[in-house]
C-alpha cells in the first residue's frame, strides 16, 4: 500500500532538514502540516524552509496563504488529502512534516462534520476577542464545554474561536461533534517523532531566536502590524513584539518573551505528540537510525 510518512516534533528540533533527507532518500515530495508556515508573510519568525531547502525537494502547502485569510483544520484536511492523492499517483511514499499536532491528527483520523456557521457569529467573536481579551472567551468556553476546555491549547485563539462559534451557533458543546471512530485512509501511515534532551532543545530555541533577530525579525513584525488583530498573526515570535511597538516593554524584554514562549510552545507540542503511541521516536541527528527503521514498516 502507498505510505504517508509523518515527521513531527517540537519547534527548532530540526524537522525540516530530516524531512528533506528522508524525502530525497525515498525519491518523493514534502507536504507541510506546520500551521505557521502556511502564511507567505511569515518569512522569518515561522522558520519556513529556505529557498535552498525548497529547491532540494518539492514542497507543498508552504507560503500559500495570506495572513488576511481564515484557514482551519478542515480546510487543511481537504488541501492535504488532494496533494497526497496527487503525489501518490507517481510515488510510493510522500513525506509530511510539521509541528501542528491537530493537523496531523486530522489527516490520520479524519475531521468531524461540523455545522455551517453564520459569518456574523465569527465576526462577533473576533470583536469580543479584541475588546474583552482571550481570558473572557476561555471563561465562556470553560462554562459551556468543560470537556473541550480541558484539552484545548489555551494559547491558541483560533481553536478557541472555532469552538465558540460552533457552541454559539448550535447551543451544543463543541466536543459533542467529535467523532468516535477514525476514518480509514487509502494509504498506510508511518509516524516518526524527533526529540532530544530538553535543555539542549531550549538552547537551540534561544539560539534560533537570536538568529531570527539578526535576520531582521523585528522589521518583519513591524511591516505586518496591520495584521495584528488577525488570528494567524497572534503566534509565538510575532505577538510578543506588539507591547514593544506600543512602548510598554523594551526590545530585550520582548526578545526574552519570544524565547520563553517558544520554549513553552515546544513543551506543549511534545506533550501532544507523546500521547500518540503510534509515533516512533528518534534523535534528529540519528538519520541513519530512521533509514534503518523505515524499510520494514514501509513494506507492511
Secondary structure, 3 states (H helix, E strand, C coil): CCEEEEEEECCCCCHHHHHHHHHHHHCCCEEECCCCCCECCCCCCCCCCCHHHHHHCCEECCCCECCCCCCCHHHHHHHHHHHHHHHCCCCCEEEEEECCHHHHHHHHHCCCCCCCCCHHHHHHHHHHHHHHCHHHHHHHHHHHCHHHHHHCCCCCHHHHHHHHHHHHHHCCCHHHHCCCCCCCCCCEEEEEEECCCHHHHHHHHHHHHHHHHHCCHHHHHHHCHHHCCCHHHCCCCCHHHHHHHCCCCCHHHHHHHHHHHHHHHHHHHHHHHHCCCCEEEECCCCHHHHHHHHHHHHCC
